[in-house]
């Protein structure tokens, strides 16, 4: 064995150029491997963050198709389905804040209304407040707004936001809390108003939900799908 080792070292020393290129090639291969593993880990982490942003701790989301809503009967059926531990309905609608008295100002961008059941939503997603208090019951006349909306439109705790309701009439709702940053709901450019789902349903004349985020129990197997 010692003779073979000595012969190998002599062969490497006699062909220094080839030996150097071999070492460089091995080092590059190891470097590319580690870079690939790090990139894959970064992509996986990014996907996990995106999924958490979209569905929080939910295992499954059942969504209505386009602008249609899940009926109240569909929401009840989902809630009562075997293996479902928590089913948090969400009504999402877009509207405008009532314009100010100053008609020279341009109409601000729309806001996204997120109607939630506060007790059920807490089991799916955290709503980190920087000021104020959480929402109460499903029919409370109060809202939580994002820090971005508060900064852009000059709202503060205790003030009222005036929404254009489904029938066109303005409706005042008190700001009970302010959620950090753009809020936990993606796709609204940070201009989000969170309110109890019962209040949102009354405003827009709806009875169902846009989607239901579901937490399943142990042993249940979630299957992603779209509920028409």
N, C-alpha and C positions, 0 to 999 in steps of 0.2 A: 504493500500500500504506500509506504514511504517513497519507493522508487517511482511509482506512478504520479505521486504528488510533485516530486521534484521535476519529473519530465513535463508535467503540465505547466509548472511555473517557468521552466526554460522555454517552452513553446510560446507562452504569452510574452515573455521578455523579448523573444526573437521577432515577434510580429507586433510591435508596439502600436503601430497605426491601427491595425485591425482590432487589437485589444481595446484601444481607446474608443473606437467607433462602437464596439460591442457594449462597452460600459455606458456610453452616452445613449445608445439605443434602449438599453434596459431601463436607464433612469427616465428617459422620455416616456417609455411604456408605462412605468409605475406612476409617473406624474399624470399622464392622461387618464389612467384608471381612477386615481384618487379624485381628479377633477370631475370625471363622469359621475362618480358616487356622490360627490358634494353637490353637483348640479341636480341630480335626481332627488337628493334629500331636500334641497331647496324648493324644487317643484312640488314635491309631496307636501311640504309644510305650507306652501302658498295655496295649494288646493284645499288643505284642511282649514286654513284661515278663511278662505272664500266660502266654504260650506258652512262654517260656524257663523259667518256674517249673514248668510242667507237663511239658515234654518235654526240657528242656535243649537240647543241640545236635542232638537227633534230628530227622530229616526226616520221620519217619513213626512212628506208634504203632499196633501191632496189639494189640487188646484182646479178652479173652474176654468172653462175654456174661454180665452179672450175676455170680453167684457161681461159675459154671463156670470151668474152667481150660483153657488151651491145653495140649494133650497134649505129651509129650516129642517125639513125631513131628512135630507141628505146629511146635514151636520149631525143630527141626532143618531142616524144610522152609523155614522163613522164613530161617534163617541161610544156607542154601545157595542161596537165590533169586538169580537174576541181578541184578547191580547193587548187592547188599548188601555194604557194606564192614564194618559192625559191627552186630551184633544183640545187645542187652543184655536178657536176660530178667529179670523181676521177679516175685517171689511176694509178694503182699500179703494179710495176714490180720490180724484183730483178736482180741485176747485180753486176759486180765487178769494182772496181777502177782499172785503168791501173797500172800494176806493175811498181815499181821504176826501175831505171837503175841498182841498186845493186841487182843482181840476187841471192845473197846469202840469202836475206831476204825471209821469208815465205810469201806466198800470204795471205793478210789480209782477214778477213771474208767478206762476201758480204754486199752490201748496199741495202736498200729498197728505190726505187724511188717512190715518191708520186707526181703525176701531178695534179695540182688543177687550177681552175679558181679563181684567187686571189679575185676578187670582190664578187663572189658568195660564196666562202668558208668563207669569213668574216661574212656572215650572219648565218653560221652554227657553226663555231668553231673559237676560239681565237688562234692565233699563237703568244705567248708572246716572243718577241725578247729581248735578252740581249745585242745585239750589231747590228749595221748596220740598214738596212731599209727593208720594206716589198717588196714583188715582185710586178712588174708592170703589164704589159699586159700579155695575154695568150700565147704570142709567144716570150717573152723576153728570151735572152740567159743568164740567171742568176739563181742562186740557193740559197736556205737557208739550212743550215746544223744544226744539233743538237750540243749542247755543248759536248756531249759525243764523237761524231765523230770528232769534232775539236780537242779534247784532245787526243784521241787515235791515230789519224793519223797526227796530227800536222798542221792542217789547220788554217788560220786566214782570217780576212776580206780582200778582194781584191785579195787574191790568187785564183788560178784556181784548180778545181777538174777535173781530167781526167777520163772520163767514157768509158767503152766499149759499144759502140753503138750496135744496133741490127745487123748491117752488119759486126761487128767485128772491125770497125775502131775506134780509140780513138777520143774523143771529149772533148775539154776544155770548162768549164763553170765557170764564175767568182762567187765567194762567196759574195753575197750581204748582207746576214744577218746570224745571229746565234741565234737559238731558244733555250730557256731555257731547261736544263736537257736533257731528252730523247725525248723531243718533244711531241706534242699532239696526235700522232698516235701510237697506241699500236701494239705490235706484231713484232717489228723490232729490238728489243734489243738495241734501241737507235741509231743504225747506219742508220739514215734516211737522205735522201736528198730530199727537197721539191723544186719543180720547176713548172713553168707554164705548164698547161696541153698540150697546143699546142706544146711546146718544147719537152715534153715527148713523144707525139705521133710521132713527126718527128724522134726522136732518135730510137724508137722501131718499126717504120713502122706501127703504129696502127691508127685507125680512131675512135674508140669508147672509152668506159670507163669501168672500173672494177665495179664501183658502182655509185649510185647517192643518196646523202643524201638530204632529202626533208623536207621542212618546210611547213606545211599546214595552211590554213587560218581559221578564226573563223567559227565554224559550221561544218568543215570537220572532218571526222572520219578516222584517219590513220589505215590501216590494214597491219600488217607485212607479207611480202611474199618474194619469191625469183623469180627474172626474169630470165628465162633461156637464 
